Amino acid sequence: MANTPSDGAACARMAIAQQSIVRDTNSVEAWRSLVQRKVIAQTIARRVQGTSYECDKPEPAMNPSEGPLRPEDLFCFAVYSTAHAVMRRYRPLLDALGLTYPQYLVMLVLWAERQETVGGLADRLLLDSSTITPLLKRLESQGLIHRRRNPANERQLIVSLSEAGRALREKAAAIPAAILCASGTTIPQLSRLRDEMVQIRAAFSASLGPDVPPHPGADGGERG
């Protein structure tokens, strides 16, 4: 099919827009990532249509000069409030098992691995020793785990499941499906979101520097 005059004009605008984008980005090395390449393509499309791309404008939440910030404008508040909503949904499910959320995380590791060192649990769950020790003592007092010295390294404590701890796995089997249903999303969506949150967490952790302890304590997770 032959190009119409309007098609020719659109192609001309596209060429001009591409040249403009190249000039704009030649001095910026950061345009290597996938996300940034998408921004370039979207910007070209917007300029061809005679409109500006929204990412060319400062985010209101990142530009206090445009007005006072509100909690709902902030990424951190979205994370904070979402975490509270998730924990509220988990609470009745875990209460039925007699577990707090940090205890549930420990049990998940042990259900998957059968046993783990105290240090290994702390590293995997991003908890410090002052938090993981009373947490494990509580699980042991409930008869769900055993702690013993590593015969090959007396300085290490090995944590393993008791018979009651292994039996509890069946009662907990329905929790992931209940949480997925409550989220209103799909497994692929949650997986992508989880990966993005892990990247953001890693960036924040890296920005803190070596003097900040890497393992925060659990947030109000233990009873008694």
N, C-alpha and C positions, 0 to 999 in steps of 0.2 A: 504494500500500500504506500502511495506517495505521501511524503511529509507535507502537511498543510503549512501556510505561513505562520499560524499560531504555534505549530510544532517547532518551526525554525526559531521563532522568538524564544520559546521555552528553552531550547537547546543553547541558544546564545546566553540567556540568563544563567543557565546551569554552568556554562564555561566560565563566565565572569565570577560567579559565586565560588567555583572551585579555585580559581586563581586567588581570590580574596582570602579563602581559608588557608591556602598554602602559605601566603604571605604572613598571615596572622600566626601561623604555628611553626614556621621555620626556626624561630628562636626559642621554642619551648620543647625541651627534651621529653617532657612527661607525657606526650601524646602517643606513647608506645602501647599503652594498655588497651585491652578490648573495650572497656567502658569509654575511654576517651576517643577511640576511633568511632564509636557509635555517636558520640556527641558531635564529631565533625560531620558525619553523614546527615544527622538530624539538622544541624545548623545550615548545611547547604540547601536542604529541602525547604527550610523556613525562609531562607533568603530568596530562593527561586519564587516562592509564593508571595514575596514582598512583606513578610512578617519577621519579627525578631524571635530568636529561640529563648525560651524561658530561662535556661541555664546561664544566658549572658547577663541576667539580672541578679543582684545579690539576694540571697535568701533573707527574708525578714528576720528570722530567728538569729541569723549571723550578722545582722546589721542593726545594732541597738540605736543608731542615730535616727532610724525611721520610726521609732516608737518604743514603748516599754515592752519587755519580754513577758510572755505569759507562760505558765507551765505547759499548756498544751502545744506551745510552739517548739518545745525542746525535745530532742532525741532522748536525752537522759530520763526525762519524765515518762516517755513512752515505754522505755525499758523497765523503769522502776514500777510503774503501775501495772504493766503486763505481768511482771514477775509476781506481784501480789495477787493478781487475778488467777494466775496459774496455780499458785500455792493454795489459794482458797478452794480450787477445784480438786487438788490432790488431797486436801486434809481429810475429808470423810472417807476416801478410799484407803488412806493409810491408817486412819484411826481404827478401821475394821481389822487391820493387821497388828495393831499395837505398835506401830512404827512412826517415827518422825521422818521428815524428808531426808535429812542427812543420813539417818540410819538406813533408810530405803536405798540410798545410793551405795552404801557399804555392802548391803545384801545383794544388790545387782552385780557388783564386782565379784563377790564370792560365788554367786550362782553361776556366773560365767567361767570363773577361773578355779573354783574349788578352794583355793587358798591364796594368800598374798601376805607379804610382810607389812608391818605397820607403816614403814616408810613408803612402800609402794602404794598403799592406800592413800596416804596423805598426798603424794605426788599426783595420783590420778584424779583425786577429788578436789585438788587445790585447797587443802586444809593444812593448818599448822599443827604441830605436835600438841599444843595446849588444847586444841579442839578435838583432835582425833582420839586422844587417850581416854577422856571421859565418855566419849561416844561409844568406844569399844567396850569399856567397862559396863556401860548400861546394857549393851547387847549381850554381853556375857552373863550379866545378872538375870537377863530374861531367858537364858538357856538357849540362845540362838547361835552362838559362836563359841569356839575354844581359842585360847591364846597359849602358845608354848614357845620356849626358846628353840632357836634353830641349832640343831646339833653341830652343824658345820661352822656356825658363827654365833657365839653366845650373846653377842651384842644385839642380835636381831630377834624380834618377836614375830612369829608366824601366826596368822589368823586363819582359821578354817571354820567350816560350817559344822554345827551339831546336827544330830538327826532331826531335831525340831526345826532348825534353820533350813535344812533341805526340804522338809515338808511344807514350809511356809511358801515355797516358790509356787506351788500349785494355786494357792489362794491369791497370789499376786499376779497370776497370769493374765487376768482380765484388765489390769490397770492401763497398759498402753493403748488398748482399743478404746477404753472409756475416755482417755485424754485426747486421742485423735478425734473422736466424735465431738467432744466438747469444743475443740479448736475450730471446727467448721472448715477445715482445710483438708488437703490430701497428704499422703506420705511424701511424695516428691516435693510438694511446696514446703513442708516443714523441714525436709532435709536441706533444701536450698537455703532457707532462712537460718537454719542451725549453722551451716557452713559460713554464711556471711557474718553471723554473730561471733563465731569463733575468730574470724579474721579481725573483726573490730576489737574483740577482747585482747587479742595478741598485740594489736597496735597500741591500745591504751597501756597495756602492761609494759611494752617496750619504751613508751614515753616516760614512764615513772623513773627509770634509771635503776642502777644496781643497789642503791641504798634502801629501797623500799621492799619490805618482805613480800615474796611472791605469793604466799598462801594466806588469804584472809580467813578469819574464823567463820564458822557457820552463823547465819543470821537467825538467831532466836530459835534454833532447831531442837534443843534438848529439853526434856521434861525433868523436873525435880532437880 
